[in-house]
Amino acid sequence: MIKITEKHIDVQKVIDTASSLGAGAVNVFVGTVRNNAHGKNVLWLEYEAYETMVVGEIRKIIDEASHRWPLLGWAISHRIGTLKPGEVSVVVAVSTPHRKDSFDACQFIINSLKEKAPIWKKEVFEDGEEWISARPEMEMKV
Amino acid sequence: MNTFRIKAFGITKDFLGGKETSLEIDGNTVGELRAALLERYPQLIGLRSLYIAVNSDYADENLILNGADEIALIPPVSGG
């Protein structure tokens, strides 16, 4: 399951979807909205996704993870729209026969999603707003 | 001259003044489109990266565009 939704994420549903009777572990990453960034209070975040592309890009990440680890099940849900501090922005769940692979695969998937998925976040502060870049050290493409 | 419709995401929406815009260019490759975009919207030059996706795939600069293609500007991402 790869779900992009404006609604609050049902974390248990993501876990249940990823679960497998053959798995000894389900590993879950829950991304939450922080109430502070760059020393300032965050009022809310706005997330946007290129919906026709994002599912395909996440699927490529899952495919790579499936080649590297013995995934028995997986599920990802990412929220878009306006999110307040404390709310869940993303959930990644994977199940594998043994626990080490579940930690490694889950971390790989969320790290890759943050680097590659066509999703954008804008932080809104009392004194302004800012589109965030995931990798400030990235080279200039243009 | 060829006209292309371009979808803008993230900060590029702010630079282009909306989610979608049309651009007429003398050329038909992704590279030529990029050059025209940078000239028309110089704020794009300051971005750390600007990928162009065509029909939901990251495009090579030499790709030849046609008017029916879905073209999207992909500034630095920040999902998760």
Backbone of each chain as ProteinMPNN parsed JSONL, in Angstrom:
{"seq_chain_A": "MIKITEKHIDVQKVIDTASSLGAGAVNVFVGTVRNNAHGKNVLWLEYEAYETMVVGEIRKIIDEASHRWPLLGWAISHRIGTLKPGEVSVVVAVSTPHRKDSFDACQFIINSLKEKAPIWKKEVFEDGEEWISARPEMEMKV", "coords_chain_A": {"N_chain_A": [[0.857, -1.207, 0.0], [0.648, 2.105, -0.942], [-0.051, 5.145, 0.123], [-1.324, 8.357, -0.334], [-2.575, 10.974, 1.394], [-4.991, 13.397, 2.534], [-6.156, 13.117, 4.871], [-6.022, 12.372, 8.447], [-3.514, 10.032, 9.325], [-4.061, 6.589, 9.656], [-2.404, 4.902, 11.758], [-2.307, 2.297, 12.807], [-3.565, 0.869, 10.817], [-1.724, 0.99, 8.759], [0.326, -0.495, 9.886], [-0.972, -2.967, 10.175], [-1.416, -3.605, 7.508], [1.158, -4.006, 6.597], [1.92, -6.199, 7.984], [2.753, -9.705, 8.437], [2.206, -13.188, 8.577], [4.439, -14.72, 8.402], [6.4, -13.194, 9.411], [8.812, -12.169, 11.824], [9.033, -9.726, 12.783], [7.654, -6.454, 12.731], [8.488, -3.405, 11.556], [8.194, -0.021, 12.304], [8.133, 3.286, 11.174], [7.286, 6.425, 12.335], [6.667, 9.544, 11.264], [6.668, 12.752, 12.622], [5.249, 16.035, 13.079], [7.318, 18.589, 14.008], [7.386, 21.099, 16.586], [9.137, 23.141, 16.3], [11.702, 24.843, 14.491], [14.825, 25.797, 13.22], [15.262, 27.359, 15.464], [12.85, 28.67, 15.817], [9.3, 28.998, 16.508], [7.136, 26.673, 15.04], [4.206, 27.184, 13.32], [2.442, 25.794, 11.599], [2.71, 23.153, 9.105], [2.859, 22.899, 5.557], [2.236, 20.439, 3.286], [2.928, 19.207, 0.063], [2.363, 17.219, -2.833], [3.48, 15.705, -5.886], [1.239, 14.115, -7.316], [0.762, 12.223, -9.383], [3.271, 11.3, -9.899], [4.497, 10.586, -7.538], [3.713, 8.139, -6.406], [4.793, 6.228, -8.141], [7.522, 6.787, -7.787], [7.912, 6.16, -5.1], [7.313, 3.495, -5.218], [9.507, 2.56, -6.683], [11.46, 2.824, -4.756], [10.588, 0.974, -2.884], [10.851, -1.333, -4.438], [13.639, -1.445, -4.668], [14.306, -1.785, -1.988], [13.125, -4.265, -1.578], [14.774, -5.892, -3.033], [17.042, -5.797, -1.562], [16.463, -6.584, 1.044], [14.631, -9.194, 2.76], [11.649, -8.581, 2.357], [8.479, -9.164, 3.68], [6.132, -7.907, 3.894], [4.789, -4.597, 3.412], [4.052, -1.115, 3.874], [3.116, 2.206, 3.184], [2.241, 5.44, 4.176], [1.606, 8.776, 3.425], [0.948, 12.021, 4.475], [-0.69, 14.868, 3.081], [-1.247, 18.43, 2.694], [-2.396, 20.681, 5.218], [-0.65, 20.514, 8.193], [-0.447, 20.209, 11.701], [1.766, 20.926, 14.519], [2.837, 17.979, 16.169], [1.217, 16.283, 14.789], [0.936, 13.397, 12.6], [3.011, 12.927, 9.874], [4.018, 11.037, 8.119], [4.048, 7.492, 7.648], [5.906, 4.574, 7.706], [5.975, 1.17, 7.244], [7.377, -2.056, 7.619], [7.665, -5.594, 7.209], [9.614, -8.401, 8.149], [11.323, -11.612, 8.176], [13.234, -11.692, 10.281], [14.428, -9.491, 12.902], [16.572, -7.604, 12.476], [16.766, -7.031, 9.743], [14.339, -5.762, 9.41], [14.613, -3.304, 10.745], [16.698, -2.177, 9.238], [15.633, -2.088, 6.616], [13.383, -0.476, 6.936], [14.512, 1.958, 7.731], [16.02, 2.522, 5.463], [13.981, 2.902, 3.571], [12.509, 5.168, 4.505], [14.554, 7.073, 4.551], [15.26, 7.157, 1.834], [12.854, 7.974, 0.732], [12.704, 10.554, 1.738], [14.75, 11.709, 0.341], [14.125, 11.415, -2.355], [11.384, 11.346, -3.111], [8.783, 13.085, -4.84], [7.732, 15.287, -3.037], [6.887, 18.077, -1.104], [7.609, 20.379, 1.524], [6.452, 23.083, 3.41], [7.38, 25.3, 5.88], [5.636, 27.132, 8.298], [5.935, 30.055, 10.044], [5.627, 32.47, 12.765], [6.675, 34.799, 11.771], [6.895, 34.498, 9.05], [7.302, 32.291, 6.139], [8.681, 29.231, 4.81], [9.921, 27.288, 2.196], [11.16, 24.042, 2.369], [14.338, 22.498, 1.899], [15.553, 19.29, 1.432], [18.182, 18.527, 1.327], [20.485, 20.568, 1.885], [23.12, 20.661, 1.098], [23.296, 19.824, -1.458], [24.45, 19.852, -4.839], [24.316, 22.586, -7.185], [21.989, 22.258, -9.706], [21.325, 23.783, -11.851]], "CA_chain_A": [[0.0, 0.0, 0.0], [1.268, 3.433, -0.934], [-1.213, 6.021, 0.208], [-1.113, 9.785, -0.136], [-3.897, 11.353, 1.878], [-5.115, 14.632, 3.312], [-6.76, 12.777, 6.167], [-5.119, 11.843, 9.47], [-3.083, 8.676, 8.981], [-4.408, 5.511, 10.589], [-1.123, 4.222, 11.914], [-2.526, 0.861, 12.993], [-3.911, 0.276, 9.525], [-0.47, 0.832, 8.014], [1.013, -1.63, 10.52], [-1.696, -4.197, 9.844], [-1.208, -3.889, 6.086], [2.537, -4.476, 6.413], [2.184, -7.398, 8.789], [2.72, -10.984, 7.734], [2.324, -14.304, 9.517], [5.798, -15.268, 8.316], [7.358, -12.209, 9.91], [9.126, -12.095, 13.238], [9.103, -8.316, 13.166], [7.115, -5.357, 11.916], [9.175, -2.188, 11.984], [7.371, 1.126, 11.915], [8.623, 4.647, 11.376], [6.218, 7.415, 12.337], [7.216, 10.895, 11.184], [5.746, 13.695, 13.252], [5.543, 17.449, 12.84], [7.971, 19.248, 15.143], [6.847, 22.437, 16.825], [10.179, 24.155, 16.21], [12.703, 24.662, 13.445], [15.734, 26.951, 13.129], [15.083, 28.195, 16.659], [11.578, 29.406, 15.82], [8.091, 28.183, 16.66], [6.427, 26.337, 13.813], [2.75, 27.254, 13.498], [1.975, 24.601, 10.904], [3.425, 22.792, 7.877], [2.04, 22.577, 4.388], [2.866, 19.428, 2.445], [2.377, 19.094, -1.279], [2.972, 16.107, -3.568], [3.159, 15.534, -7.309], [0.583, 12.846, -7.036], [0.894, 11.206, -10.432], [4.652, 10.781, -9.942], [5.035, 10.178, -6.243], [3.486, 6.714, -6.153], [5.806, 5.503, -8.913], [8.846, 6.976, -7.196], [7.96, 5.378, -3.859], [7.359, 2.089, -5.641], [10.902, 2.242, -7.034], [12.182, 2.678, -3.491], [10.178, -0.325, -2.339], [11.488, -2.369, -5.265], [15.042, -1.56, -4.276], [14.341, -2.381, -0.646], [12.767, -5.691, -1.71], [15.944, -6.623, -3.544], [18.118, -5.804, -0.573], [16.021, -7.253, 2.263], [13.517, -10.123, 2.477], [10.392, -7.995, 2.834], [7.273, -9.994, 3.573], [5.01, -6.979, 3.757], [5.2, -3.197, 3.551], [2.982, -0.135, 3.649], [3.556, 3.583, 3.398], [1.214, 6.457, 4.031], [2.128, 10.132, 3.605], [-0.143, 12.99, 4.496], [-0.45, 16.176, 2.453], [-2.161, 19.466, 3.16], [-1.934, 21.467, 6.37], [-0.417, 19.655, 9.348], [-0.042, 20.98, 12.874], [2.753, 20.239, 15.368], [2.348, 16.791, 16.86], [0.495, 15.382, 13.888], [1.757, 12.418, 11.884], [3.148, 13.278, 8.454], [4.33, 9.864, 7.299], [4.255, 6.217, 8.329], [6.492, 3.507, 6.887], [6.012, -0.093, 7.996], [7.85, -3.223, 6.862], [7.836, -6.807, 8.011], [10.642, -9.321, 7.65], [11.415, -12.763, 9.078], [14.036, -11.399, 11.467], [14.27, -8.073, 13.208], [17.6, -6.678, 11.984], [16.375, -6.605, 8.396], [13.193, -4.835, 9.482], [15.15, -1.982, 11.089], [17.487, -1.67, 8.117], [14.764, -1.79, 5.472], [12.52, 0.664, 7.273], [15.334, 3.161, 7.698], [16.35, 2.771, 4.058], [12.816, 3.404, 2.846], [12.185, 6.55, 4.875], [15.649, 7.94, 4.095], [15.141, 7.303, 0.387], [11.661, 8.786, 0.463], [13.019, 11.949, 2.034], [15.672, 12.232, -0.681], [13.733, 11.25, -3.754], [9.959, 11.426, -3.456], [8.365, 14.448, -5.189], [6.883, 15.819, -1.975], [7.513, 19.307, -0.614], [7.117, 20.844, 2.816], [6.665, 24.489, 3.707], [7.216, 25.589, 7.296], [5.016, 28.443, 8.511], [6.31, 30.637, 11.332], [4.911, 33.718, 13.045], [7.213, 35.914, 11.002], [7.128, 34.169, 7.638], [7.208, 30.89, 5.775], [9.865, 28.808, 4.073], [9.955, 25.962, 1.575], [12.319, 23.341, 2.916], [15.112, 21.624, 1.022], [15.981, 18.168, 2.255], [19.636, 18.38, 1.331], [21.056, 21.872, 1.541], [24.47, 20.583, 0.544], [23.223, 19.34, -2.837], [25.035, 20.731, -5.859], [23.406, 23.305, -8.059], [21.747, 21.559, -10.968], [21.232, 24.779, -12.934]], "C_chain_A": [[0.88, 1.238, 0.0], [0.108, 4.411, -0.956], [-0.777, 7.457, 0.454], [-2.48, 10.338, 0.241], [-3.875, 12.686, 2.593], [-5.676, 14.342, 4.695], [-5.683, 12.334, 7.157], [-4.8, 10.386, 9.159], [-3.506, 7.698, 10.075], [-3.168, 4.632, 10.722], [-1.302, 2.714, 12.041], [-2.846, 0.18, 11.679], [-2.65, 0.046, 8.686], [0.292, -0.378, 8.559], [0.349, -2.945, 10.107], [-1.46, -4.597, 8.384], [0.178, -4.471, 5.836], [2.788, -5.823, 7.073], [2.062, -8.676, 7.972], [2.91, -12.094, 8.76], [3.719, -14.905, 9.509], [6.848, -14.355, 8.93], [7.56, -12.331, 11.4], [9.167, -10.659, 13.708], [8.329, -7.457, 12.177], [7.799, -4.111, 12.433], [8.416, -0.99, 11.448], [8.118, 2.425, 12.169], [7.42, 5.574, 11.305], [6.869, 8.783, 12.337], [6.202, 11.873, 11.756], [6.188, 15.125, 12.994], [6.098, 18.057, 14.113], [7.401, 20.633, 15.324], [7.909, 23.521, 16.71], [11.133, 23.805, 15.08], [13.526, 25.93, 13.381], [15.528, 27.911, 14.302], [13.782, 28.962, 16.722], [10.414, 28.444, 16.036], [7.441, 27.952, 15.311], [4.932, 26.394, 14.099], [2.09, 26.042, 12.838], [2.876, 24.334, 9.709], [2.41, 22.615, 6.764], [2.83, 21.599, 3.535], [2.14, 19.375, 1.117], [3.069, 17.92, -1.971], [2.588, 16.179, -5.037], [2.554, 14.141, -7.397], [0.742, 11.815, -8.128], [2.301, 10.62, -10.46], [5.078, 10.126, -8.629], [4.837, 8.679, -5.983], [4.527, 5.877, -6.89], [7.186, 5.613, -8.286], [8.98, 6.189, -5.899], [8.034, 3.89, -4.19], [8.782, 1.671, -6.039], [11.731, 2.027, -5.774], [11.861, 1.337, -2.858], [10.828, -1.46, -3.122], [12.944, -2.558, -4.874], [15.162, -2.209, -2.902], [14.049, -3.882, -0.713], [13.921, -6.529, -2.228], [17.005, -6.776, -2.467], [17.754, -6.564, 0.695], [14.82, -8.128, 1.947], [12.185, -9.6, 3.027], [9.242, -8.973, 2.637], [6.046, -9.12, 3.395], [5.539, -5.571, 3.926], [3.984, -2.314, 3.338], [3.528, 1.244, 3.976], [2.352, 4.495, 3.261], [1.829, 7.814, 4.315], [0.961, 11.102, 3.537], [0.273, 14.253, 3.748], [-1.502, 17.15, 2.952], [-1.552, 20.192, 4.351], [-1.828, 20.572, 7.594], [0.072, 20.5, 10.514], [1.0, 20.214, 13.687], [2.118, 19.082, 16.136], [1.635, 15.818, 15.947], [1.466, 14.506, 13.116], [1.801, 12.777, 10.405], [3.349, 12.044, 7.586], [4.477, 8.635, 8.183], [4.817, 5.232, 7.312], [6.524, 2.254, 7.739], [6.487, -1.211, 7.085], [7.898, -4.422, 7.79], [8.811, -7.75, 7.314], [10.705, -10.509, 8.611], [12.142, -12.44, 10.39], [14.215, -9.903, 11.65], [15.331, -7.157, 12.617], [17.234, -6.144, 10.6], [15.236, -5.591, 8.443], [13.656, -3.428, 9.844], [15.841, -1.373, 9.871], [16.597, -1.258, 6.95], [13.911, -0.561, 5.744], [13.304, 1.971, 7.185], [15.691, 3.531, 6.256], [15.168, 3.423, 3.33], [12.518, 4.841, 3.228], [13.306, 7.5, 4.441], [15.558, 8.195, 2.591], [13.94, 8.168, 0.018], [11.971, 10.255, 0.665], [13.924, 12.557, 0.97], [15.046, 12.316, -2.053], [12.263, 11.52, -4.073], [9.577, 12.867, -3.783], [7.276, 14.943, -4.235], [7.627, 17.026, -1.419], [6.822, 19.792, 0.642], [7.436, 22.327, 2.959], [6.412, 24.696, 5.193], [6.633, 26.987, 7.448], [5.299, 28.896, 9.933], [5.49, 31.899, 11.557], [5.371, 34.824, 12.112], [7.484, 35.569, 9.54], [6.966, 32.688, 7.364], [8.364, 30.526, 4.851], [9.668, 27.418, 3.493], [11.254, 25.299, 1.995], [13.007, 22.506, 1.842], [15.693, 20.515, 1.875], [17.497, 18.078, 2.361], [20.276, 19.692, 0.928], [22.421, 21.792, 0.901], [24.476, 20.087, -0.9], [23.809, 20.352, -3.81], [23.953, 21.485, -6.597], [23.247, 22.51, -9.342], [21.773, 22.549, -12.123], [22.172, 25.932, -12.689]], "O_chain_A": [[1.755, 1.39, 0.853], [-0.628, 4.492, -1.94], [0.035, 7.734, 1.337], [-3.441, 10.186, -0.513], [-2.867, 13.065, 3.19], [-5.673, 15.203, 5.576], [-4.576, 11.968, 6.763], [-5.676, 9.606, 8.784], [-3.325, 7.959, 11.265], [-2.923, 3.742, 9.907], [-0.543, 1.942, 11.455], [-2.442, -0.961, 11.451], [-2.529, -0.964, 7.992], [0.831, -1.181, 7.797], [1.023, -3.907, 9.739], [-1.322, -5.779, 8.069], [0.352, -5.326, 4.968], [3.76, -6.507, 6.753], [1.367, -8.724, 6.957], [3.687, -11.948, 9.704], [4.139, -15.526, 10.485], [8.032, -14.689, 8.969], [6.615, -12.566, 12.153], [9.319, -10.397, 14.901], [8.343, -7.692, 10.968], [7.702, -3.791, 13.617], [8.042, -0.954, 10.276], [8.668, 2.636, 13.25], [6.636, 5.528, 10.357], [7.548, 9.15, 13.297], [5.021, 11.827, 11.415], [7.36, 15.387, 12.723], [5.449, 18.049, 15.159], [6.981, 21.276, 14.362], [7.634, 24.689, 16.986], [11.343, 22.636, 14.757], [12.979, 27.029, 13.478], [15.613, 29.128, 14.14], [13.614, 29.82, 17.589], [10.523, 27.244, 15.784], [7.219, 28.884, 14.538], [4.446, 25.73, 15.015], [1.278, 25.354, 13.456], [3.699, 25.171, 9.339], [1.262, 22.234, 6.994], [3.95, 21.888, 3.114], [0.915, 19.481, 1.048], [4.245, 17.66, -1.715], [1.508, 16.654, -5.387], [3.254, 13.138, -7.532], [0.848, 10.626, -7.828], [2.496, 9.532, -11.002], [5.917, 9.225, -8.617], [5.707, 8.031, -5.4], [5.078, 4.928, -6.33], [7.936, 4.637, -8.257], [10.034, 5.615, -5.623], [8.732, 3.128, -3.522], [9.202, 0.549, -5.756], [12.598, 1.154, -5.731], [12.748, 0.646, -2.358], [11.301, -2.434, -2.536], [13.426, -3.685, -4.761], [16.012, -3.072, -2.682], [14.656, -4.671, 0.011], [14.041, -7.713, -1.912], [17.764, -7.745, -2.452], [18.629, -7.128, 1.353], [14.076, -7.862, 1.003], [11.667, -10.105, 4.023], [9.065, -9.535, 1.556], [5.045, -9.543, 2.817], [6.604, -5.364, 4.508], [3.01, -2.716, 2.701], [4.299, 1.421, 4.919], [1.543, 4.343, 2.346], [2.501, 7.991, 5.331], [0.105, 11.013, 2.657], [1.437, 14.654, 3.779], [-2.507, 16.761, 3.547], [-0.331, 20.299, 4.467], [-2.807, 19.94, 7.991], [0.9, 21.395, 10.342], [1.109, 18.994, 13.563], [1.017, 19.195, 16.674], [1.466, 14.649, 16.295], [2.65, 14.819, 12.991], [0.762, 12.914, 9.759], [2.899, 12.01, 6.441], [4.962, 8.717, 9.311], [4.286, 5.074, 6.213], [7.052, 2.278, 8.851], [6.066, -1.313, 5.933], [8.137, -4.293, 8.99], [8.834, -7.878, 6.09], [10.201, -10.429, 9.731], [11.718, -12.861, 11.466], [14.163, -9.137, 10.687], [15.016, -6.016, 12.28], [17.376, -4.952, 10.325], [15.172, -4.677, 7.621], [13.138, -2.454, 9.298], [15.607, -0.218, 9.517], [16.791, -0.194, 6.364], [13.742, 0.292, 4.873], [12.822, 2.962, 6.637], [15.666, 4.703, 5.879], [15.344, 4.376, 2.571], [12.292, 5.667, 2.344], [13.029, 8.619, 4.007], [15.758, 9.32, 2.135], [14.009, 8.99, -0.896], [11.559, 11.102, -0.128], [13.88, 13.762, 0.721], [15.394, 13.196, -2.84], [11.939, 11.889, -5.202], [9.999, 13.785, -3.08], [6.093, 15.006, -4.571], [8.85, 17.0, -1.279], [5.611, 19.64, 0.806], [8.548, 22.767, 2.667], [5.361, 24.316, 5.71], [7.091, 27.925, 6.795], [4.952, 28.217, 10.899], [4.757, 32.347, 10.675], [4.583, 35.679, 11.706], [8.229, 36.28, 8.865], [6.55, 31.923, 8.234], [8.95, 31.388, 4.196], [9.295, 26.485, 4.204], [12.316, 25.92, 1.978], [12.357, 21.893, 0.996], [16.267, 20.779, 2.931], [18.03, 17.607, 3.366], [20.576, 19.904, -0.247], [22.851, 22.733, 0.234], [25.54, 19.944, -1.501], [23.677, 21.562, -3.621], [22.799, 21.058, -6.626], [24.227, 22.134, -9.984], [22.185, 22.212, -13.233], [22.23, 26.862, -13.494]]}, "seq_chain_B": "MNTFRIKAFGITKDFLGGKETSLEIDGNTVGELRAALLERYPQLIGLRSLYIAVNSDYADENLILNGADEIALIPPVSGG", "coords_chain_B": {"N_chain_B": [[8.038, 28.131, -33.186], [7.103, 26.728, -30.104], [4.562, 25.768, -27.823], [4.38, 25.01, -24.411], [2.875, 23.414, -21.626], [3.355, 23.797, -18.197], [3.722, 22.296, -15.063], [4.001, 23.509, -11.792], [5.733, 22.987, -8.749], [6.081, 23.148, -5.168], [8.405, 25.616, -4.197], [8.671, 26.631, -6.749], [6.152, 27.185, -7.645], [5.613, 29.604, -6.441], [7.49, 31.201, -7.746], [6.68, 31.06, -10.418], [4.193, 32.042, -10.283], [1.906, 30.508, -9.983], [0.163, 27.286, -10.108], [0.261, 26.178, -12.591], [1.557, 26.947, -15.784], [1.986, 28.424, -19.04], [4.44, 28.198, -21.571], [6.029, 29.657, -24.316], [8.381, 28.554, -26.556], [11.395, 28.745, -28.515], [12.204, 26.056, -29.757], [12.448, 22.557, -28.763], [13.344, 20.768, -26.878], [14.004, 19.357, -23.599], [16.186, 20.612, -22.439], [16.235, 23.041, -23.843], [13.84, 24.087, -23.057], [14.36, 24.391, -20.34], [16.34, 26.38, -20.416], [14.854, 28.517, -21.412], [13.003, 28.823, -19.37], [14.623, 29.62, -17.25], [15.419, 32.06, -18.131], [13.053, 33.48, -18.313], [12.095, 33.274, -15.722], [14.078, 34.17, -13.564], [14.537, 33.707, -10.857], [14.589, 31.007, -10.535], [17.137, 30.229, -10.991], [18.563, 30.437, -8.664], [17.971, 28.179, -7.195], [18.895, 25.211, -5.427], [18.656, 22.839, -6.769], [17.024, 21.813, -9.755], [14.984, 19.752, -11.128], [13.49, 18.41, -14.07], [10.518, 16.856, -14.823], [9.016, 14.673, -17.118], [6.003, 13.475, -18.113], [5.838, 12.102, -15.688], [8.395, 11.038, -15.273], [11.817, 11.521, -14.497], [13.525, 13.67, -16.642], [15.808, 13.514, -19.368], [18.077, 15.992, -20.593], [18.135, 16.088, -23.354], [15.764, 15.136, -24.255], [13.035, 15.134, -26.471], [10.275, 17.22, -26.577], [6.676, 17.035, -26.74], [3.563, 18.728, -27.411], [1.581, 17.525, -25.904], [2.73, 16.442, -23.689], [3.121, 15.968, -20.17], [4.628, 18.206, -18.193], [6.734, 18.859, -15.504], [8.027, 20.897, -12.895], [10.564, 20.194, -10.644], [11.636, 21.168, -7.779], [14.082, 21.238, -5.015], [13.338, 18.474, -2.941], [11.303, 17.683, -0.041], [9.987, 15.72, 1.509], [8.431, 13.474, 3.898]], "CA_chain_B": [[7.772, 28.333, -31.751], [6.268, 25.681, -29.515], [4.023, 26.129, -26.514], [4.323, 23.886, -23.485], [2.259, 23.678, -20.322], [4.282, 23.353, -17.163], [3.205, 22.257, -13.696], [5.012, 23.965, -10.844], [5.554, 22.476, -7.393], [6.917, 23.738, -4.126], [8.752, 27.026, -4.334], [8.541, 27.073, -8.145], [4.808, 27.771, -7.768], [5.736, 31.013, -6.063], [8.259, 31.898, -8.782], [5.943, 31.108, -11.676], [2.922, 32.721, -10.051], [0.748, 29.623, -10.029], [0.423, 25.847, -10.203], [0.473, 25.787, -13.965], [1.776, 28.082, -16.664], [2.372, 28.049, -20.406], [5.632, 28.892, -22.056], [6.295, 29.468, -25.732], [9.83, 28.586, -26.728], [11.958, 28.47, -29.826], [12.938, 24.824, -29.483], [11.525, 21.513, -28.307], [13.947, 19.792, -25.955], [13.959, 19.708, -22.178], [17.262, 21.585, -22.208], [15.822, 24.343, -24.384], [12.782, 24.566, -22.16], [15.013, 24.831, -19.102], [17.003, 27.672, -20.674], [13.813, 29.539, -21.541], [12.429, 29.032, -18.031], [15.559, 30.382, -16.413], [15.444, 33.432, -18.624], [11.777, 34.115, -17.994], [11.92, 33.263, -14.26], [15.464, 34.043, -13.095], [14.637, 33.204, -9.487], [14.85, 29.561, -10.593], [18.584, 30.018, -11.048], [19.079, 30.337, -7.299], [17.619, 26.916, -6.557], [19.984, 24.247, -5.313], [18.471, 21.886, -7.854], [15.745, 21.927, -10.454], [14.801, 18.669, -12.083], [12.283, 18.513, -14.887], [9.913, 15.551, -15.062], [8.115, 14.634, -18.266], [5.123, 12.304, -17.957], [6.158, 11.462, -14.405], [9.753, 10.479, -15.207], [12.87, 12.526, -14.61], [13.835, 13.726, -18.069], [17.128, 13.866, -19.875], [18.038, 17.303, -21.253], [17.977, 15.958, -24.811], [14.439, 14.6, -24.588], [12.226, 16.026, -27.312], [8.945, 17.376, -25.99], [5.554, 17.395, -27.608], [2.588, 19.573, -26.719], [0.702, 16.759, -25.015], [3.484, 15.939, -22.534], [2.95, 16.613, -18.862], [5.946, 18.668, -17.787], [6.672, 19.347, -14.13], [9.266, 21.395, -12.292], [10.809, 19.501, -9.381], [12.687, 21.797, -6.976], [14.531, 20.321, -3.956], [12.206, 17.847, -2.262], [11.36, 17.69, 1.423], [8.919, 14.892, 2.042], [8.751, 12.684, 5.07]], "C_chain_B": [[6.812, 27.251, -31.258], [5.811, 26.118, -28.134], [3.914, 24.891, -25.643], [3.659, 24.315, -22.182], [3.125, 23.039, -19.253], [3.605, 23.409, -15.811], [4.34, 22.651, -12.749], [4.69, 23.455, -9.448], [6.472, 23.199, -6.426], [7.161, 25.207, -4.406], [8.607, 27.521, -5.774], [7.141, 27.613, -8.431], [4.852, 29.254, -7.468], [6.438, 31.785, -7.174], [7.44, 32.07, -10.059], [4.573, 31.753, -11.521], [1.712, 31.814, -10.167], [1.14, 28.183, -10.219], [0.739, 25.425, -11.627], [0.661, 27.042, -14.811], [2.12, 27.558, -18.052], [3.59, 28.837, -20.807], [5.812, 28.586, -23.529], [7.798, 29.562, -25.921], [10.209, 28.295, -28.166], [12.815, 27.222, -29.654], [11.956, 23.778, -29.003], [12.165, 20.467, -27.408], [13.823, 20.284, -24.521], [15.007, 20.775, -21.867], [16.886, 22.979, -22.68], [14.714, 24.943, -23.532], [13.389, 25.124, -20.886], [15.631, 26.213, -19.296], [15.971, 28.799, -20.742], [13.183, 29.852, -20.188], [13.331, 29.9, -17.17], [15.603, 31.839, -16.838], [14.179, 34.173, -18.207], [11.571, 34.246, -16.493], [13.285, 33.104, -13.599], [15.599, 33.591, -11.644], [14.934, 31.707, -9.466], [16.351, 29.276, -10.534], [19.153, 29.804, -9.654], [18.787, 29.024, -6.599], [18.807, 25.976, -6.517], [19.874, 23.163, -6.364], [17.133, 22.147, -8.501], [15.698, 20.811, -11.476], [13.53, 18.94, -12.874], [11.786, 17.101, -15.132], [8.975, 15.67, -16.248], [7.316, 13.336, -18.173], [5.55, 11.435, -16.779], [7.489, 10.728, -14.352], [10.749, 11.617, -15.277], [13.407, 12.485, -16.032], [15.277, 14.104, -18.322], [17.022, 15.201, -20.613], [17.787, 17.212, -22.755], [16.601, 15.451, -25.232], [13.655, 15.614, -25.4], [10.801, 16.025, -26.774], [7.891, 17.498, -27.066], [4.481, 18.053, -26.75], [1.699, 18.835, -25.738], [1.421, 16.262, -23.757], [3.115, 16.69, -21.264], [4.338, 16.933, -18.335], [5.838, 19.254, -16.383], [8.035, 19.801, -13.651], [9.396, 20.786, -10.906], [11.944, 20.213, -8.647], [13.103, 20.838, -5.854], [13.36, 19.789, -3.128], [12.403, 17.846, -0.747], [10.187, 16.933, 2.01], [9.351, 14.201, 3.324], [8.489, 13.408, 6.374]], "O_chain_B": [[5.835, 26.914, -31.928], [6.554, 26.746, -27.379], [3.419, 23.853, -26.08], [3.856, 25.431, -21.704], [3.567, 21.898, -19.383], [2.996, 24.414, -15.444], [5.475, 22.193, -12.883], [3.538, 23.48, -9.013], [7.489, 23.778, -6.808], [6.256, 25.945, -4.798], [8.438, 28.72, -5.992], [6.959, 28.407, -9.354], [4.214, 30.059, -8.146], [6.031, 32.897, -7.51], [7.507, 33.116, -10.704], [3.874, 31.985, -12.507], [0.606, 32.289, -10.423], [2.307, 27.877, -10.463], [1.415, 24.419, -11.842], [0.013, 28.063, -14.585], [2.496, 26.398, -18.216], [3.753, 29.998, -20.432], [5.758, 27.432, -23.953], [8.422, 30.535, -25.497], [9.453, 27.686, -28.924], [14.022, 27.322, -29.43], [10.768, 24.061, -28.849], [11.595, 19.396, -27.197], [13.573, 21.462, -24.266], [14.744, 21.721, -21.123], [17.176, 23.973, -22.014], [14.662, 26.154, -23.318], [12.994, 26.187, -20.407], [15.472, 27.101, -18.459], [16.182, 29.886, -20.205], [12.867, 31.005, -19.895], [12.87, 30.792, -16.458], [15.799, 32.736, -16.018], [14.226, 35.335, -17.803], [10.951, 35.203, -16.03], [13.617, 32.019, -13.123], [16.67, 33.137, -11.241], [15.472, 31.196, -8.484], [16.775, 28.212, -10.082], [20.123, 29.065, -9.485], [19.307, 28.78, -5.51], [19.622, 25.939, -7.439], [20.887, 22.623, -6.807], [16.212, 22.65, -7.857], [16.292, 20.905, -12.551], [12.616, 19.615, -12.4], [12.539, 16.243, -15.594], [8.231, 16.643, -16.371], [7.882, 12.243, -18.158], [5.613, 10.209, -16.87], [7.695, 9.884, -13.48], [10.554, 12.572, -16.029], [13.708, 11.417, -16.565], [15.878, 14.896, -17.597], [15.981, 15.502, -21.196], [17.282, 18.158, -23.358], [16.309, 15.349, -26.423], [13.612, 16.798, -25.067], [10.203, 14.973, -26.548], [8.156, 17.993, -28.162], [4.493, 17.947, -25.523], [1.125, 19.447, -24.838], [0.781, 15.72, -22.856], [2.836, 17.888, -21.288], [5.129, 16.03, -18.062], [4.945, 20.056, -16.11], [9.059, 19.187, -13.952], [8.472, 20.847, -10.095], [13.109, 19.89, -8.873], [12.547, 19.745, -5.743], [12.506, 20.551, -2.675], [13.519, 17.988, -0.247], [9.483, 17.429, 2.89], [10.491, 14.332, 3.769], [8.718, 12.85, 7.447]]}, "name": "protein", "num_of_chains": 2, "seq": "MIKITEKHIDVQKVIDTASSLGAGAVNVFVGTVRNNAHGKNVLWLEYEAYETMVVGEIRKIIDEASHRWPLLGWAISHRIGTLKPGEVSVVVAVSTPHRKDSFDACQFIINSLKEKAPIWKKEVFEDGEEWISARPEMEMKVMNTFRIKAFGITKDFLGGKETSLEIDGNTVGELRAALLERYPQLIGLRSLYIAVNSDYADENLILNGADEIALIPPVSGG"}
